[in-house]
Amino acid sequence: MNTLSYKTISANSATVNKRWFIVNAEGQNLGRISSQIASVLRGKNKPDFTPHVDCGDYVIVINAEKVQIPDGRMTQKEYITYSGYPGGQSITTPQELLKKKPYALIEEAVRGMLPKNRLGRKMFHNMFVYVGNEHPHQAQKPEELKFDI
């Protein structure tokens, strides 16, 4: 009798190989690029993806202020925050957010696509968003990541 033993490979923090990628957001659609970034942060592009382990890569996003948003969404979409105090609710549109904190558009979009638990918060810290072309991560030698969008 031939007994083959197939074992499921499950990644852990010791076996995960993390790489650095750089993404240029200039001219990219906000939702499409955010979903691709979230997938790389989770590690779903790797063959040893494990849902309960942070096996994703580091992502650097540059030119965050040049991301594309459809015209209707610039004024109709609302980001609602609440401080917890009476009268502490504030509503912001993407147009206002783009003027004040352009990096926050990509951060909020990607954060909404990650798991809502401590693992998702840990994965979110593997993303770095910058306005303009400059970033302080040259020593990590990031590879350029192109999406087929």
JOLIN-V202696 format. One record per backbone hydrogen bond with DSSP energy under -1.0 kcal/mol. CO is the residue of the C=O (numbers start at 0). NH is the residue of the N-H. Records with the same first field share a line. If there is no record, write none. Layout:
BEGIN
CO = NH / NH
END
This chain:
BEGIN
11 = 15
18 = 57
19 = 142
20 = 59
21 = 144
22 = 61
24 = 27
27 = 67
28 = 32
29 = 33
30 = 34
31 = 35
32 = 36
33 = 37
34 = 38
35 = 39
36 = 40
37 = 41
38 = 42 / 43
39 = 56
42 = 45
45 = 48
49 = 52
52 = 54
57 = 20
58 = 127
59 = 22
60 = 129
61 = 24
62 = 65
63 = 66
65 = 26
67 = 29
69 = 73
71 = 75
72 = 76
73 = 94
78 = 91
80 = 89
84 = 87
87 = 82
89 = 80
91 = 78
92 = 96
93 = 97
95 = 99
96 = 100
100 = 103
102 = 106
103 = 107
104 = 108
105 = 109
106 = 110
107 = 111
109 = 112
114 = 116
116 = 120
117 = 121
118 = 122
119 = 123
122 = 125
123 = 126
125 = 58
127 = 60
129 = 63
131 = 62
137 = 140
142 = 21
146 = 148
END
